[in-house]
């Protein structure tokens, strides 16, 4: 149990995203259930997009999301 007044923060690194992307691609290769394939494909897409956002931020201290530039 944790105190509800506490803020939980999770930081994901480029390495984390790359590992998850690689794992999902492997699982997708072997999966035959269309619902699971759809779910994993959506998760893979999200990880690819988030990795791109992290890369943008690391390179330029800005992120483009929905055609809007967010600066530090």
N, C-alpha and C positions, 0 to 999 in steps of 0.2 A: 504494500500500500504506500502511496506517496501523498504528500500534502498537496491539495488542490491549489494552494496559493503559489506553488513552485511552477516555474516555466520550464518546460522540457524542450531542449534544443538539440537537433540532430544535424551534424555537418557531414555532407557527402563529398568525397574527393573524386577527382577524375578517375583514379584507380578503382574506386568503388563502382562508379558508373560502368567502366570498361569491364570489370568482373561480372557485374549483373547482366550486361548486354551479351557477353560471351556465354554465360550460363543459359540465358533465355533462348538464345539462338540454338544451342545444343538441345534444349528441351523441345523446342518447336520442331526440330528436325525429326524427332522420334514420336511426337504426339499425333494421335489419330482422331481424338474427340474434337469435333468442330467447335464446341463451346469453349473448351480449354484453349484451343488454338486461337480463337478470337480474343480471349482474355489475355493470353500471353503476348499476342501481337500488339494489343493496346498498351500493355505494360512496357514492351520493348520500345514502342514509339515514344512513350513518355520518357523513358530513360535516355533515348537518343536526343530528344529535344532538350532535356535538362542538362545533358553533357555539353551540348552546344551552347546553352546559356552560360554555363560555368566557364567554358573556353573563352567566350566573348568577354566575360567579366575579367578573367585573368589577363587577357591581352590588352584591354582598353579601359578598364574600370567603368564600362557601360554595358547595358544589356538592352537589346531590342526585343520587345514583346508586343505582339499585335500592332506592329508598325509604330510603336511609341518607344522612344529612347529613354531609358532610366539611367541617370548618372549617380555616381557615388556622392 
